[in-house]
């Protein structure tokens, strides 16, 4: 389906026997493993750094239950850490490396060959990412240092201004009008030179357009949703989806911002987003970027929960898609909604793998 084609032909790529049961298809589709391009894991490991083996104790069973093979572990800084951004980012990276080194099931991947080897070795892989370039300060050489540590995806900002760009707000309008700074442009160019994927998630509209104009390689939106169903500038418009597709990029669908209303934050609404973005951008350009937060919330105090909900009042987890162990629920629902095996394979892993093969 070409970018801009609004028809969703869910029967156009049928490659399965009608005699196959849903369970047979589910097993077949899950077996090769899923790719999730956004998970705020390093922050969680850093916040729990006094505990040993956090990955194994808290999350490994969910990764295995959901058939997760690869995810981007994104370094993200809460506002309270911004004054010590470099130190905290290094601490997050260090905790991730320590946890990976201590468990033979995990692997930090630095290139596509290592990603391809995960299946044969029955490993779960991680790519290191940035959700905001605050750890760089305004020192572009730090980007090379983080690249050597394994950094392979960079989002310029979160929902705030920094030295590179401005973030989109969680409202239908009103994001800052400032675009990329000279440093932000330098970051984009250096990412492309080094072989780091540039992520458009969270950028305000003007910054989004400027990165599209500046970049020479495919871009991604690691985790987002369609403004048709939740109209905030943090999410993205049909025009933005088409622009990413036209550059050969991929869009990951987020499991947290599917609806402003909690009662509408359902698995079916999540699949509505998938269907819509497929219709707008094409099946070759849609994937998953879950951005799960329940693994963080479940260790919070009540005061922490109230503070988060005050800041992000419409960040609603989907009950049937709240953590990686629920990924099979998504695969099942895609089958039930009429997607073919070939289409589901592209959404679950194939489209991200194509980009990773091309850019890493």
Beta strands, then each sheet from edge to edge (+ up, - down):
strand 1: 34-39
strand 2: 68-75
strand 3: 106-108
strand 4: 124-131
strand 5: 151-155
strand 6: 197-199
strand 7: 220-224
strand 8: 250-253
strand 9: 286-288
sheet 1: 1+ 2+ 4+ 3+
sheet 2: 1+ 2+ 4+ 5+ 6+
sheet 3: 7+ 8+ 9+
end
